[in-house]
Amino acid sequence: MDDTEVSGLLLKWGRAGERALVTYEVDGRVATLWLRADQLRPAPDGPLAPEPLTD
């Protein structure tokens, strides 16, 4: 990939956590490939996480 930012879905981390299998769409085509972890960053609005449990 070049320096273009695209939104994608992280499918799986590699064993050492140095790479991740991601899928994304560019120009109407879907691609799935392994990317280095340093090429990834969270979406600007952050990951969807459940609300913390409270008593």
N, CA and C of each residue as an Amber inpcrd file, in Angstrom:
protein
   165
   0.8410000  -1.1860000   0.0000000   0.0000000   0.0000000   0.0000000
   0.8760000   1.2350000   0.0000000   0.3540000   2.3020000  -0.5730000
   1.0680000   3.5620000  -0.5200000   0.6610000   4.3140000   0.7510000
   0.8270000   5.6160000   0.7910000   0.5310000   6.4000000   1.9870000
  -0.9410000   6.8050000   2.1030000  -1.8000000   6.2610000   1.2700000
  -3.2190000   6.5760000   1.3140000  -3.8530000   5.9610000   2.5540000
  -4.6620000   6.7590000   3.2670000  -5.3810000   6.2360000   4.4220000
  -6.7400000   5.7300000   3.9850000  -7.0900000   4.5480000   4.4270000
  -8.4060000   3.9730000   4.1650000  -8.9100000   3.3210000   5.4450000
 -10.2170000   3.2790000   5.5740000 -10.8170000   2.5670000   6.7080000
 -10.8520000   1.0950000   6.3720000 -10.6440000   0.2820000   7.3760000
 -10.6690000  -1.1480000   7.1480000 -11.1060000  -1.8910000   8.3860000
 -11.1450000  -3.1740000   8.2580000 -11.5360000  -4.0490000   9.3490000
 -10.3650000  -4.9540000   9.6860000  -9.9160000  -4.9140000  10.9250000
  -8.8420000  -5.7860000  11.3650000  -9.4430000  -7.1530000  11.6550000
  -8.9610000  -8.1580000  10.9420000  -9.5150000  -9.5020000  11.0720000
  -8.7570000 -10.3610000  12.0670000  -7.4280000 -10.1970000  12.1030000
  -6.6250000 -11.0980000  12.9320000  -5.2350000 -10.5140000  13.1210000
  -4.6900000 -10.6430000  14.3240000  -3.3020000 -10.2810000  14.5880000
  -2.4100000 -11.4800000  14.3170000  -1.2170000 -11.2320000  13.8310000
  -0.2270000 -12.2870000  13.6660000   0.2470000 -12.7540000  15.0360000
   0.9460000 -13.8520000  15.0880000   1.3860000 -14.4390000  16.3680000
   2.1960000 -13.4840000  17.2290000   3.1150000 -12.7500000  16.6410000
   3.9850000 -11.8570000  17.4050000   3.3960000 -10.4520000  17.5380000
   2.2400000 -10.2040000  16.9570000   1.6290000  -8.8880000  17.0270000
   2.3200000  -7.8520000  16.1610000   3.1810000  -8.3100000  15.2630000
   3.9110000  -7.3880000  14.3940000   3.1840000  -7.0970000  13.0950000
   2.1370000  -7.8740000  12.8030000   1.3720000  -7.6540000  11.5900000
  -0.0740000  -8.0420000  11.8420000  -0.9520000  -7.5610000  10.9630000
  -2.3730000  -7.8250000  11.1230000  -2.9900000  -8.0940000   9.7600000
  -3.9460000  -8.9900000   9.7490000  -4.7120000  -9.2650000   8.5420000
  -5.8760000  -8.2830000   8.5240000  -5.9430000  -7.4730000   7.4800000
  -6.9950000  -6.4580000   7.3770000  -7.6930000  -6.5690000   6.0330000
  -8.9330000  -6.1140000   6.0070000  -9.6790000  -6.0380000   4.7680000
 -10.1820000  -4.6070000   4.6250000 -10.1670000  -4.0980000   3.4180000
 -10.5630000  -2.7230000   3.1650000 -11.0350000  -2.5930000   1.7210000
 -11.6700000  -1.4610000   1.4100000 -12.1690000  -1.2190000   0.0660000
 -11.5590000   0.0550000  -0.4950000 -11.0690000  -0.0270000  -1.7130000
 -10.5240000   1.1340000  -2.4140000 -11.0260000   1.0900000  -3.8510000
 -11.6090000   2.1810000  -4.2910000 -12.1230000   2.2830000  -5.6620000
 -13.0770000   1.1450000  -6.0110000 -13.9240000   0.7650000  -5.0520000
 -14.9230000  -0.2620000  -5.3070000 -14.4070000  -1.6880000  -5.2850000
 -13.1330000  -1.8640000  -4.9610000 -12.5560000  -3.2140000  -4.9010000
 -12.1730000  -3.5360000  -3.4730000 -12.4410000  -4.7540000  -3.0510000
 -12.1070000  -5.2000000  -1.7030000 -10.7640000  -5.9080000  -1.7370000
  -9.9180000  -5.5820000  -0.7710000  -8.6190000  -6.2350000  -0.6490000
  -8.4560000  -6.7430000   0.7790000  -7.8230000  -7.8760000   0.9210000
  -7.5050000  -8.4460000   2.2310000  -6.0380000  -8.8360000   2.1840000
  -5.2630000  -8.3040000   3.1230000  -3.8370000  -8.6240000   3.1400000
  -3.2390000  -8.3660000   4.5020000  -2.0250000  -8.8810000   4.6890000
  -1.2880000  -8.6790000   5.9290000  -0.5420000  -7.3520000   5.8410000
  -0.6930000  -6.5240000   6.8690000   0.0200000  -5.2570000   6.9590000
   0.8400000  -5.2250000   8.2400000   1.9510000  -4.5030000   8.2030000
   2.7610000  -4.3210000   9.4110000   1.9600000  -3.5130000  10.4250000
   2.1240000  -3.8060000  11.6870000   1.3930000  -3.1150000  12.7400000
   1.6590000  -1.6180000  12.7140000   2.8630000  -1.2000000  12.3230000
   3.1660000   0.2360000  12.3050000   2.4570000   0.9650000  11.1670000
   1.7830000   0.2420000  10.2780000   1.0030000   0.8610000   9.2080000
  -0.4460000   1.1070000   9.6260000  -0.8170000   0.6370000  10.8130000
  -2.1950000   0.7170000  11.2720000  -2.3320000   1.7670000  12.3640000
  -3.5290000   2.3360000  12.4400000  -3.8580000   3.2150000  13.5620000
  -5.3520000   3.1520000  13.7750000  -5.8030000   3.4320000  15.0020000
  -7.2400000   3.3770000  15.2740000  -7.9900000   4.4330000  14.4720000
  -9.2470000   4.1730000  14.2130000 -10.0970000   5.1530000  13.5400000
 -10.1870000   6.4020000  14.4110000 -10.3510000   7.5810000  13.8120000
 -10.4040000   8.8260000  14.5830000 -11.4680000   8.8360000  15.6780000
 -12.5770000   8.1540000  15.4620000 -13.6260000   8.1310000  16.4820000
 -13.4160000   7.0090000  17.4850000 -12.3480000   6.2600000  17.3710000
 -11.9970000   5.2120000  18.3270000 -12.7450000   3.9230000  18.0690000
 -12.2440000   2.8600000  18.6640000 -12.8900000   1.5490000  18.4820000
 -14.2120000   1.4990000  19.2600000 -15.0880000   0.6770000  18.7890000
 -16.3360000   0.4680000  19.5100000 -16.0600000  -0.4770000  20.6650000
 -16.3100000  -0.0140000  21.8560000 -16.0350000  -0.8160000  23.0430000
 -17.2910000  -0.8520000  23.9130000 -17.5090000  -1.9500000  24.6100000
 -18.6700000  -2.0020000  25.4940000 -18.4920000  -1.0250000  26.6560000
 -19.6070000  -0.5880000  27.2100000 -19.5580000   0.2790000  28.3710000
 -18.9940000  -0.5040000  29.5560000 -18.2090000   0.1570000  30.4300000
 -17.6870000  -0.5530000  31.6010000 -18.8200000  -1.0020000  32.5250000
 -18.6110000  -2.1270000  33.1610000 -19.6060000  -2.6410000  34.0960000
 -19.5290000  -1.8650000  35.4020000 -20.6720000  -1.5220000  35.9480000
 -20.7200000  -0.8430000  37.2420000 -21.7210000  -1.5580000  38.1260000
 -21.5230000  -1.4560000  39.4200000 -22.4610000  -2.0770000  40.3730000
 -23.4900000  -1.1000000  40.8380000
